[in-house]
């Protein structure tokens, strides 16, 4: 075995040290901003697991490359060849099987998180999201289809099921602090599920290129207590315009089975 | 005078272009007149009087420049001009502006043309970064900004990276397998000449009313079906770029399968050949999907069909499925040839056989197979049927395995070798291993659905694609250009300038694209001309590094031009390579080989005294009986 000609222990130590430093630095930074929904900590945890695994992989590559460059540089004037090593079956199996296990682990964990964040609560509130170039508006079906433009109010600590409809091109609904994003697609109804956990004012950002006004297609999101929310909806004067309601009825539901609309609260 | 316009060449090309354009306009006018419509139509998406000539005029150009002469003469029973390869070779710079069937001339044509598009696309990137250096809009308006990043991406993908690899392989691959030329030299010439036409169509869209196409390189319907005329330029340009790559891929497949020198079994092919075999398999099967998608968009736009018109029976999301069914394999089309280049460069410059050669080849094939099963990972938030997300996630994560095999095997190749870093090619190859690892890691993270939901369509995506396409593909392109520059030009380049270019590019790449991850995760969407002021400082930093990255490319251009003209003469084998292209002179003789070489061993027989990959005719060297095959140990 040629591997016993390498300082494996020292290299492993360097990998551990480098991976630990990278992971420690990366984990100490709050990359994604505030965690203001039930999904946010789960997604951030998933990311942190990946940060640790990635730090190890990255450290292995860097240490392996660095050691090779230190130990196996040709001396000036040395025109001879390296050793005729064509491979090592055990090593090759190892670096096929171990990454497979790692990515399948990551995949399994992701699957679990995905199921958790999309699990529907029977006491959810349905809110319709209408998007068009370059404005957002919102309908509250449980509240007699009250309509608000440019500002979305939702109650805190209650699951919201957003039913999204676009009137023209594809838009995308993103509130970074909630970690939730979903395209609004003309012709179909798409769904996103969020349970906000903090009150406050957030920004809804369009993340799918929709024309020259794309960068400024924003809306205000206000998360408040259930009572304040109810009061606010009571005060809404307008109903969702008929043409928008018609377009909703004509839309195809992509995932009808788990998300039957709740008409009344 | 008449002869000027009947000989294939630029005069006849100009004449035929004009005539074909006029024919296109004429057909539209006549058909519309028959249908009782006004002769011209200038709705936003329509303009058939422009769209049809956009298809006919490039065909006229190809006819005029002489791409079809032989086939037409043959088809019409006219005496064909004997194609005895007497038009082979380029004897002055003017020969590069003619239809030439020599794979080496075509290779240089490809490389230079696509590099020019790289510079133009790079200038657009500079404008984009200038606009993004500060929040608010300063330099270009939002609509122009959308055109700029769309055109930037399209130029880089369709007329730089893909054809650049095709060009390098065009030059090197037939030499590597001991073939006198590609299997279909005339088809090869046609493939090349469609490339500048595609690029010119993309750029010409800036002249269209409403500006250049601005729906992103992805051109999602219905934004693209309702976009101004410029979008049609994109739809048609992609057809020419697509046909160009399909023809080239067919050519590579037939060349690799049928024209290998005697003795070159599949398991004796250099990995660059394996890489281009894999890439070609992807191109021929996947590219028709983007052609189809863009044709359907064009028909929706001009003839008001409703493939993607919602509310009229069309389906918006099906565009994305068809588009990504090409465009995900396309990212492997844009990196597999680079993997081949890195394998060659690392093996030669560390004087070591490739570690795990067979697994390296199988990993390429594994990527080809898997890459057809991952397309919908671009659509995790697109609103498609939700059950598809988990299987697509798992295949996406699994594709990291063969990619990891490549990375680890390159590292393994370095061990117990004699690593020479005097060549800039090797520096780029080594840097690519690390940079591409970062892009691979962010790719795995993006493959995980919950995380992707958060960062999809943010700057994290921009960071990821640039790490894999710039830190990956472009680094491999530079490695390949430096590696084979002596072979292609017969001159040596300046290593000092090469090192400056390398370090500038490396620092520029990391400085530009690493912070993009951060702003993306923190809430900055992609494809915006304006952004929240909290991201201002990071974007200023990104722009500064981007300008540096752009500026150092000028050093490369200077180095290449000056070295090509005045560099010291290159020996046949400056790096001590074993594969066949290094056994012929630099540049190679017009017909490559007087007699086909004989392959007697694996491509990376380093460290075995007297071991050979190939024997040139007349050498008569004895083959050592000890190692006839690659694998073992």
Interface residues (C-beta under 8 A of the other chain):
Chain A: X2 X5 X6 X31 X32 X33 X39 X42 X43 X46 X47 X50 X54 X57 X58 X61 X62 X64 X65 X68 X69 X72 X73 X74 X78 X79 X80 X81 X82 X83 X84 X85 X86 X87 X88 X91 X92 X95 X96 X99 X100 X103 X104 X106 X107 X109 X110 X111 X113 X114 X117 X118 X164 X168 X169 X170 X172 X174 X176 X179 X180 X181 X182 X183 X184 X185 X186 X187 X188 X190 X203 X205 X206 X207 X208 X209 X210 X211 X212 X213 X214 X215 X216 X250 X254 X255
Chain B: X141 X142 X143 X146 X214 X215 X216 X220 X222 X223 X226 X310 X311 X314 X315 X316 X317 X350 X351 X352 X353 X354 X355 X356 X357 X358 X359 X381 X382 X383 X384 X385 X386 X389 X390 X393 X394 X397 X398 X400 X401 X404 X405 X407 X408 X409 X411 X412 X414 X415 X416 X417 X418 X419 X420 X421 X430 X433 X434 X437 X438 X441 X444 X445 X447 X448 X449 X450 X451 X453 X454 X456 X457 X458 X518 X521 X522 X523 X525 X526 X527 X528 X529 X530 X531 X532 X576 X605 X606 X607 X608 X611 X627 X630 X631 X632 X633
